[in-house]
């Protein structure tokens, strides 16, 4: 079963509220659509005269060896799909060995996530819940052997679905924005020994501020198109951020990833790894643990195929030279 079939099965099986939430984006949805179009404008340079048949897709991130440069994005709304959905995603991550970023907006605590999976974990806090709440979970993550902790900082305004701000899926309370300050990065960096990850960076200026404040890794993300309508695509902002700080810290990409080819494109433009969100939601909505595993397998198979078809022996050999950029719009699978 391919991703389109998984998506369609999820649409039929998921509660209507969950489908609306997962597929929603701020206001007109322009940023959501742009994420996919921008990725579609990058083409690969095919190369067939070589002897590469088993490329190495593994990477090291936060001191952990991972099978491929794709991880599960921090999603707080898996519980809308079903009472077991969060556990099922965690179990699938553990079976596949991929890293899982877990959201402060989700229902499980760091301890409950750790009990649910053998996957390497990264905790991403929300300061809108207060510094004390973030630190409590970050310290617990540290004690439990998480790979890293961080803050999702682009929620200066709350997430929107169309023209509405949805209630929190964690506690049913109204969502609220939270001012972003480098002092919050300094504060967390001083209190934990794990790498500190900052999510929601979309430009060189913010990237430099975050790194100067102590960030060990940045996630280039427009929150899947759910924060600012008519924002740039994350893949469009990625080279600017990499050029600004990529030699100092690891830069990851979130927003718009749908295929293994998308993963390779992000790596070619300087990302260390990518986070995958909606396809994981489709997978768990369609077939629980097995659905998520299938999504992960598809990404792995597609990454390997691209590497073989471009004559690239390892994911570490991927560079901008692998890509051709065209101006015509690419295909969309929102």
VEXDREN-2710 file (C-alpha; in Angstrom, 1 decimal):
% VEXDREN-2710
k/r/px/py/pz
1/UNK/0.0/0.0/0.0
2/UNK/1.3/3.4/-1.0
3/UNK/1.0/6.7/0.8
4/UNK/-2.0/7.8/-1.3
5/UNK/-3.9/4.7/-0.4
6/UNK/-2.9/5.0/3.3
7/UNK/-4.1/8.6/3.2
8/UNK/-7.4/7.7/1.7
9/UNK/-8.0/4.8/4.1
10/UNK/-7.2/7.2/7.0
11/UNK/-9.7/9.7/5.6
12/UNK/-12.4/7.0/5.7
13/UNK/-11.5/5.6/9.1
14/UNK/-10.5/8.6/11.2
15/UNK/-13.1/10.5/13.2
16/UNK/-14.2/13.6/11.2
17/UNK/-12.8/15.9/13.9
18/UNK/-9.4/14.3/13.7
19/UNK/-9.3/14.4/9.9
20/UNK/-10.3/18.1/9.9
21/UNK/-7.6/18.9/12.5
22/UNK/-4.8/16.9/10.8
23/UNK/-5.5/18.2/7.4
24/UNK/-6.2/21.8/8.5
25/UNK/-4.0/24.9/8.1
26/UNK/-4.1/28.5/9.0
27/UNK/-6.6/30.6/7.1
28/UNK/-6.4/30.1/3.3
29/UNK/-4.0/27.2/3.6
30/UNK/-1.5/28.9/1.3
31/UNK/1.5/28.0/3.4
32/UNK/0.5/24.3/3.6
33/UNK/0.2/24.1/-0.2
34/UNK/3.5/26.0/-0.7
35/UNK/5.4/23.5/1.4
36/UNK/4.6/20.8/-1.1
37/UNK/4.9/23.0/-4.3
38/UNK/8.4/24.2/-3.3
39/UNK/9.6/20.6/-2.7
40/UNK/8.2/19.6/-6.0
41/UNK/10.4/22.2/-7.8
42/UNK/13.6/20.3/-7.0
43/UNK/14.5/17.6/-9.4
44/UNK/17.2/14.9/-9.2
45/UNK/20.2/14.4/-11.4
46/UNK/20.0/10.8/-12.5
47/UNK/23.2/8.7/-12.7
48/UNK/23.2/5.0/-13.7
49/UNK/26.8/4.0/-14.5
50/UNK/28.0/3.0/-11.0
51/UNK/28.0/-0.1/-8.8
52/UNK/26.0/1.2/-5.9
53/UNK/23.3/-1.3/-4.9
54/UNK/23.1/-1.0/-1.2
55/UNK/23.5/2.6/-0.1
56/UNK/24.0/3.5/3.6
57/UNK/21.0/5.6/4.8
58/UNK/22.1/5.8/8.4
59/UNK/23.0/9.0/10.4
60/UNK/24.0/9.9/13.8
61/UNK/22.0/12.6/15.6
62/UNK/22.3/13.7/19.3
63/UNK/24.7/10.8/19.8
64/UNK/22.3/8.1/18.5
65/UNK/22.7/6.0/15.4
66/UNK/19.5/6.1/13.4
67/UNK/18.6/4.0/10.4
68/UNK/17.7/7.0/8.2
69/UNK/17.5/10.8/8.4
70/UNK/13.7/10.9/9.0
71/UNK/12.1/11.1/12.5
72/UNK/8.5/11.4/13.7
73/UNK/7.5/15.0/14.3
74/UNK/6.2/16.2/17.6
75/UNK/2.4/16.0/17.2
76/UNK/0.1/16.8/20.1
77/UNK/-3.1/15.6/18.5
78/UNK/-2.7/11.9/17.9
79/UNK/-5.2/11.3/20.6
80/UNK/-8.0/12.7/18.4
81/UNK/-7.6/9.7/16.2
82/UNK/-8.2/7.2/19.0
83/UNK/-7.3/6.4/22.6
84/UNK/-4.5/4.1/21.6
85/UNK/-3.0/6.2/18.7
86/UNK/-0.2/7.8/20.7
87/UNK/0.9/4.4/22.1
88/UNK/0.7/2.9/18.6
89/UNK/2.9/5.6/17.0
90/UNK/5.4/5.1/19.8
91/UNK/5.4/1.3/19.4
92/UNK/5.9/1.6/15.6
93/UNK/8.8/4.0/16.2
94/UNK/10.4/1.5/18.5
95/UNK/10.0/-1.3/16.1
96/UNK/11.5/0.7/13.2
97/UNK/14.3/2.3/15.3
98/UNK/13.5/5.8/14.1
99/UNK/13.8/8.8/16.5
100/UNK/10.5/10.2/17.8
101/UNK/10.1/13.9/18.9
102/UNK/7.3/14.0/21.4
103/UNK/5.1/17.1/22.1
104/UNK/4.4/18.8/25.4
105/UNK/0.9/19.2/23.9
106/UNK/0.3/15.4/23.7
107/UNK/-1.4/13.6/26.6
108/UNK/1.5/11.3/27.7
109/UNK/4.2/12.5/30.0
110/UNK/7.9/11.9/29.2
111/UNK/7.8/8.9/31.5
112/UNK/4.8/7.4/29.7
113/UNK/6.4/7.9/26.3
114/UNK/9.6/6.2/27.6
115/UNK/7.5/3.2/28.8
116/UNK/5.7/3.0/25.4
117/UNK/8.7/2.7/23.1
118/UNK/12.3/1.7/22.7
119/UNK/12.8/4.5/20.1
120/UNK/15.2/7.3/20.9
121/UNK/13.1/10.3/22.1
122/UNK/13.3/14.1/22.1
123/UNK/11.0/16.2/24.2
124/UNK/9.7/19.4/22.8
125/UNK/8.1/21.8/25.3
126/UNK/5.6/24.6/25.0
127/UNK/6.3/27.7/27.1
128/UNK/2.7/28.6/27.0
129/UNK/2.3/26.0/29.7
130/UNK/4.8/27.8/31.9
131/UNK/8.5/27.4/32.5
132/UNK/7.9/25.2/35.5
133/UNK/5.9/22.7/33.4
134/UNK/8.5/22.7/30.6
135/UNK/11.4/22.2/33.1
136/UNK/9.6/19.4/35.0
137/UNK/9.2/17.4/31.8
138/UNK/12.7/18.3/30.5
139/UNK/14.4/17.1/33.7
140/UNK/12.3/13.9/33.6
141/UNK/13.4/13.4/30.0
142/UNK/17.0/13.8/31.0
143/UNK/16.6/11.3/33.8
144/UNK/14.9/8.8/31.5
145/UNK/17.7/8.9/28.9
146/UNK/16.1/11.0/26.2
147/UNK/18.4/12.1/23.3
148/UNK/17.6/15.8/23.6
149/UNK/15.0/18.3/24.8
150/UNK/13.8/21.6/23.3
151/UNK/11.2/24.2/22.9
152/UNK/8.7/24.8/20.1
153/UNK/9.0/28.6/19.8
154/UNK/7.0/29.7/16.8
155/UNK/3.7/29.7/18.7
156/UNK/3.9/33.5/19.2
157/UNK/0.3/33.2/18.0
158/UNK/-1.6/29.9/18.5
159/UNK/-2.2/27.3/15.8
160/UNK/-5.2/28.0/13.5
161/UNK/-7.4/25.6/11.6
162/UNK/-9.0/27.8/8.9
163/UNK/-10.1/30.9/10.8
164/UNK/-10.5/29.2/14.1
165/UNK/-8.1/28.5/17.0
166/UNK/-8.8/24.9/18.1
167/UNK/-9.0/23.9/21.8
168/UNK/-6.0/22.1/23.2
169/UNK/-6.1/18.4/22.6
170/UNK/-4.2/17.9/25.9
171/UNK/-6.7/19.5/28.3
172/UNK/-9.5/21.1/26.2
173/UNK/-8.5/24.6/27.2
174/UNK/-8.2/27.6/24.8
175/UNK/-4.8/27.8/23.1
176/UNK/-2.7/30.9/23.7
177/UNK/0.4/32.4/22.2
178/UNK/3.7/32.9/23.9
179/UNK/6.3/35.5/23.2
180/UNK/9.6/34.1/21.9
181/UNK/12.7/35.2/23.7
182/UNK/16.4/34.1/23.5
183/UNK/16.3/34.3/27.3
184/UNK/14.1/31.2/27.3
185/UNK/16.8/29.3/25.4
186/UNK/19.5/30.5/27.8
187/UNK/17.2/29.5/30.7
188/UNK/16.7/25.9/29.5
189/UNK/20.3/25.5/28.4
190/UNK/21.5/26.3/31.9
191/UNK/19.3/23.7/33.5
192/UNK/19.8/20.6/31.4
193/UNK/22.8/18.7/30.1
194/UNK/21.1/17.3/27.0
195/UNK/21.2/19.0/23.6
196/UNK/18.7/21.8/23.4
197/UNK/16.6/21.9/20.2
198/UNK/14.6/25.0/19.0
199/UNK/11.8/24.5/16.6
200/UNK/10.1/27.2/14.4
201/UNK/13.1/28.9/12.8
202/UNK/12.4/30.4/9.4
203/UNK/15.2/32.8/8.7
204/UNK/18.9/33.6/9.2
205/UNK/18.3/36.3/11.8
206/UNK/16.3/34.1/14.2
207/UNK/18.7/31.2/13.6
208/UNK/21.7/33.3/14.7
209/UNK/19.8/34.6/17.8
210/UNK/18.9/31.0/18.8
211/UNK/22.4/29.7/18.4
212/UNK/24.0/32.6/20.3
213/UNK/21.5/31.9/23.1
214/UNK/22.7/28.3/23.3
215/UNK/20.7/26.2/20.9
216/UNK/22.4/23.0/19.9
217/UNK/20.1/22.2/17.0
218/UNK/17.4/24.1/15.0
219/UNK/14.3/22.9/13.3
220/UNK/13.3/24.9/10.2
221/UNK/9.5/24.8/10.4
222/UNK/6.4/26.8/9.5
223/UNK/4.4/24.4/11.8
224/UNK/3.0/22.6/8.8
225/UNK/1.3/25.8/7.6
226/UNK/-0.7/26.2/10.8
227/UNK/0.8/29.4/12.1
228/UNK/1.3/32.1/9.4
229/UNK/-0.6/32.1/6.2
230/UNK/1.5/33.1/3.1
231/UNK/4.7/32.1/4.8
232/UNK/7.6/30.8/2.9
233/UNK/7.9/27.0/2.5
234/UNK/10.2/25.4/5.0
235/UNK/12.4/24.1/2.2
236/UNK/12.8/27.6/0.9
237/UNK/14.0/28.9/4.2
238/UNK/16.3/25.9/4.8
239/UNK/19.4/27.0/2.7
240/UNK/19.4/30.5/4.4
241/UNK/19.4/29.0/7.9
242/UNK/22.1/26.4/6.9
243/UNK/24.3/29.1/5.4
244/UNK/23.9/31.2/8.6
245/UNK/24.6/28.6/11.3
246/UNK/24.9/25.1/9.8
247/UNK/28.6/24.8/10.6
248/UNK/27.8/25.4/14.3
249/UNK/24.7/23.3/15.0
250/UNK/22.6/20.6/13.4
251/UNK/19.8/22.0/11.3
252/UNK/16.6/19.8/10.8
253/UNK/13.6/20.4/8.6
254/UNK/9.9/20.0/9.4
255/UNK/6.8/20.8/7.3
256/UNK/5.8/19.3/3.9
257/UNK/7.7/16.0/3.9
258/UNK/5.7/13.3/2.2
259/UNK/8.2/11.0/0.5
260/UNK/11.7/9.7/0.8
261/UNK/12.6/11.9/-2.2
262/UNK/11.6/14.9/-0.1
263/UNK/13.9/13.7/2.6
264/UNK/16.8/13.5/0.3
265/UNK/16.1/17.0/-1.1
266/UNK/16.2/18.4/2.4
267/UNK/19.5/16.6/3.1
268/UNK/20.9/17.9/-0.2
269/UNK/20.0/21.5/0.9
270/UNK/21.8/21.1/4.2
271/UNK/19.4/19.5/6.7
272/UNK/20.9/16.8/9.0
273/UNK/17.5/15.1/9.2
274/UNK/13.8/15.8/8.7
275/UNK/10.6/15.4/10.8
276/UNK/7.5/13.7/9.3
277/UNK/4.1/14.7/10.6
278/UNK/0.9/14.2/8.6
279/UNK/1.9/10.9/6.9
280/UNK/2.5/9.4/10.4
281/UNK/-1.0/10.5/11.4
282/UNK/-2.4/9.0/8.2
283/UNK/-0.6/5.7/9.0
284/UNK/-1.9/5.4/12.5
285/UNK/-5.3/6.5/11.4
286/UNK/-5.4/3.9/8.6
287/UNK/-3.9/0.8/10.4
288/UNK/-2.5/1.6/13.8
289/UNK/1.0/0.3/14.5
290/UNK/1.2/-1.4/11.1
291/UNK/0.1/1.7/9.3
292/UNK/2.9/3.8/10.8
293/UNK/5.4/1.1/10.1
294/UNK/4.4/1.0/6.5
295/UNK/4.8/4.8/6.2
296/UNK/8.3/4.5/7.7
297/UNK/9.1/1.6/5.4
298/UNK/8.0/3.6/2.4
299/UNK/10.2/6.5/3.3
300/UNK/13.2/4.2/3.8
301/UNK/12.6/2.4/0.4
302/UNK/12.2/5.7/-1.4
303/UNK/15.4/7.2/0.1
304/UNK/17.3/4.1/-1.0
305/UNK/15.8/4.3/-4.5
306/UNK/16.9/7.9/-4.9
307/UNK/20.4/7.2/-3.7
308/UNK/20.8/4.3/-6.1
309/UNK/19.3/6.3/-9.0
310/UNK/21.6/9.2/-8.4
311/UNK/24.8/7.1/-7.8
312/UNK/25.1/8.1/-4.2
313/UNK/26.7/5.6/-1.9
314/UNK/25.7/7.1/1.5
315/UNK/23.3/9.7/2.8
316/UNK/26.4/11.6/4.0
317/UNK/27.4/12.0/0.3
318/UNK/24.2/13.9/-0.6
319/UNK/24.9/17.5/-1.6
320/UNK/23.3/20.3/-3.5
321/UNK/25.0/19.0/-6.6
322/UNK/22.3/16.2/-6.6
323/UNK/19.5/18.7/-7.4
324/UNK/18.2/20.8/-10.3
325/UNK/15.9/23.6/-9.4
326/UNK/13.0/24.5/-11.7
327/UNK/10.4/27.3/-11.4
328/UNK/7.4/25.3/-12.5
329/UNK/5.0/24.2/-9.7
330/UNK/5.4/20.7/-8.3
331/UNK/2.8/18.1/-7.5
332/UNK/0.8/18.4/-4.3
333/UNK/-0.2/15.7/-1.8
334/UNK/-1.4/17.8/1.1
END
